Amino acid sequence: METAARTPAVIDTSALINFLRIDQVRLLSVHPAYSFFVTDHVRDEVTRRHELQFQRLGAAFLAGHLSETAVDTVEELRTFAELTALKRFGLGECAAIAAAFCRNWAIAIDDSNATKLVNRLFPGIRIETTPSIMVALIRARVLTVAQADGFRNEWATYHRFRLPFTSFAEVL
């Protein structure tokens, strides 16, 4: 699917790391609705965490699975500064939220506190999560329920990311 046909979305560290951990960032590149962008601040957060995830992120950029963007307009920097002044979120979250708000893009984010803030401060922003991304991929027939459940089990078993259901079939 061509990137131009899809809506831009910024992805936060919380959601991005889920796909990096299971080495499935390529799934983001075939999402039926979104073309995902990573802010420089989110990239830096991934850089500081784990070498393998950083390598996978670099490979994803080279393969064209993700695009990088900077928070650098006056409006984005102002929003970023206002969010960081709250001292409630990391720089990656603040940058992703600022980019989504100022560009009128969707945001993929799994942090529930950040999601509540986005809904309160910027109610028009479309919020996606790791589960909603997976559901869209299942509906687009990119993944089967069994494949998605395998990733769900891998997240729960090895990466402490647990979803409140036992199978994606329950949320379709």
ABEGO torsion letter per residue (X at the ends): XBAAABBBBBBBAAAAAAAAAAGAAAAAAABAABBBBBBAAAAAAAAAABAAAAAAAAAAAAAGABBBBBBABAAAAAAAAAAAAAGABBAAAAAAAAAAAAAGBBBBBABAAAAAAAAAABAABBBBBAAAAAAAAAAAGABBAAAAAAAAAAAAAAAGBBBABABAAAAX
